[in-house]
Amino acid sequence: MLKTKVAVHVVSPGILPDDAIMLGDAYLRQWKIPQGQPVTLKFGALRQYVKVVPVERFDGMRIGQSLARKMGLLQNTTLRIRYRAEEAVLALGPLIGVLISRDDPEHRDRPFGSITMFCKELVDACAAQGAHVYFFTPLHLKGNFNTVEGWTYSSEGWRKAFMPSPDVVNNRLTSRKLENRPNVQAFIQEVKARHKGTVFNEKFLDKPEVFEALAKDPALVKYLPESHVLKSITTLKAMCARYHTVFLKPVRGSLGKGIIRITRLEGDGYSAQYATAGGTKRQSFSSLIKLYGSISGKMKTVRYQIQQGLQLIDILGRPVDFRALVQKNETGKWVLTSIVARTAGSHHFVSNLARGGTLSTVREAVGRSNLSGASSHDAPGKLQRAALDIAHGIDAFIPAHFGELGIDLALDTHGRVWLLEVNSKPSKNDNTPLQDRKIRPSVRNMVRYARHLAEF
């Protein structure tokens, strides 16, 4: 069995030149690495000709400080190793770069605010699997992108270092404005084209884009409530004639912000309920024309998707939906990592935690809901199948690379599964498994998928 990990030791200045590394002789024999002949050492975008010097009875690698600086390694570490004889390339890695929205160098203990714990968790998961990770923002992307100034974690805490461009980029940007910056788009293209790296979760998903893409597969249509981009009162009238309740959702919304629920009242008129941070705001209108007039001002700056209202299961009148986290694993296949039930807070009709929603297991929520017998028993399996079906559909019909998706699902009172939304930048808090663990499965899986992409 080939040794696939190696302990990398940084030695004192003057012992090793840049163009030499020392490697335990067992590695040279197993990987058939030639002695004394130049090979290319690869670490992310870094390429360095080196001669490999064998060391008897030594189970590791030694590199000089100057080479370590070029690699961005601040201390001894353990990395995966791979040798390709046909190219004479000795690769270490994978080197993972996580693109985040902002940093705060003034707060060295929490440089990434609320996601600092997630970032440290990712550092620990990489250390366990022989990968190396750093974190950077759009402001760090300058020059030719061969190197990137990013944050790494060492025994001295969070520090900045110049790192080679990574093998794999996980795009964790939380704003479209940042994602669309020219330097970010140029960097993504460079990573893929020049450095032969991979970027996953490379773009945001708009609600209509998702529903139109999935509608191309007859097997997925059953999950899709009727949805249209709201462009005129004609669409509003047609949907309100068909359904007792409809929802208006901002095409680019998240966290339940800006959702409007429209309900036909007994007799005449319509009620509009607006999701706000403090609860639900209600307004009544004598006609759809007046209701449309009240939202037409918003439509100048916000595009809405109008969606069929569903009779969702509830717990004592509080609607319940489900957040599934699906990820690609070490073989590149979609797997379900976690699924939790989210019950809306009192005075809210959306279930997001930011709006006072609460988490529970699927079985617990379904058991306490108004869903009956057999449907209740089948619900967890049906939700899992739907999440994986939808993830495969996103891959098949949307031309972008995704490695993890947050998929919001619902069950109606007949036990039918419906898709509410797909999020390509799932929160690292909203889907937290209910048992507290040091390294969450979702974080371990992210590293495994990066290893798969970089062929480590």
C-alpha positions, 0 to 999 in steps of 0.5 A: 500500500502506497503511503499517501501522507508525508510529514513535512519538516521545515529545516533551518536556513543554510541546510537545504537549497531551494532546489533540493528536498530530502525524502524518506527512502521508503517514499522514493521506492514506493512511488518510484521517484528518481534520485538525483534527477530534477522533478517538478515539485507541485503545491497548488500553482507553485512549480519548482524544480527540485532534486530528491535526496533519499534519507534512510530510516526517515519517515518524512520530508525536509524542505528549506525555509526559503522553499517553505516561504514560497509554499506559504508553510509557516510550520511543520505540517502533514500533506498528501503526496502523489508522484506521476512518473510520466510528467515527473511531477511530485505533488503535495496537497491538496491546497484549498482556498476558501473565498470569503466576503470579509476579514477584520485584521484588527481582531486576530482572534476572530478575523472572520466574524461569525464564521471564524469557528467554521474556518478553524473547524475546516483547518482541523479537518484539513490537518486530519486529512493531510490537506492545507487550507487558507482563507482570502477575500476579494480585496486579496486578489491582485496581480497575476493570481500566481500567489494570493495573500491569505489567512492561515492558521498556525501554532501562533494563531491566525496569520497572513501569508502569501500562498500559491493559487490553490488546487481547489477554491470553495466560493463562500462569498455571500453577496452577488455584488462581491462575486461579480467584481471583475477581479473575482471573475478574473481569478476564477477563470485563471484558476480554471484555465491557467492553473487547471484548478477547480472552483466549486459553488462558483455562482449564486442561484436565482429562484426562476433559474432553478425552477426552469432548469428542473422543469426540463426533467419530467421526473422532477416536475412533481416537486415543483410548485407552479412558479412564474416571474411576476411581470404584470397584474395578468400573472397575479390575477391568473395565479390568484384565480387558481390558488387560494394562497400565493407567495411572492418571493424576491428572485434573489432573496434569502433568509426569508426576507421580503416574502409576501403571502397573498390570500383570497378572503371570504367574500371579496378582497385579499390579504397580504402578509409581509415577513418582517424581522419583528413578525408578520405585517398584515394589510387588506385590499379590496381588489387585486388591482389595489394590492398590485398597486401597493407592491408595484413600487417595490417591483422597480427594484426587486424582481419577484417570483410568484409561487403556488401556495401550499397547504404545508404541515404545521405544529400548532399552526406554525408551518414546518419545512426542511433544510437538507444539506447535500454534498459531493463526497470523496468519489464525486457523488451527491450524498445527503449530509444532514436534514433538519426540520425548521418550525416557524416562530410564533407570529411568523409564516417563514421558518428561517432561524433568523426569523425565530424558527426552531430546529428539530429532527425530521421524525420529531417534527413530523410526529408532532405535526398534523400529518397522519399515519403512513405519510408520517412514517414515509416522510424522512425517506421521501425528503431524502430522495427528493433532495438527492433528485434535485441535486442531480437535476441542478448538476444536469441542467445548470452549467456551473460547478456545485459541491454542496447545496442547501435544499429547502423542502416542504411536506403538504398535508397529504405527504407530498414533497415540494421544493421551496428553494435551492441555496448554493451558499448554504449557511454553516449555522442554519444546517448545524446537526443537532448533536454537538461535534468537534468537526461536523460531517459537513466540514469533513465532507468538504475536504474529502470532495476537495481531495477528490477534485485535486486527485489526492 
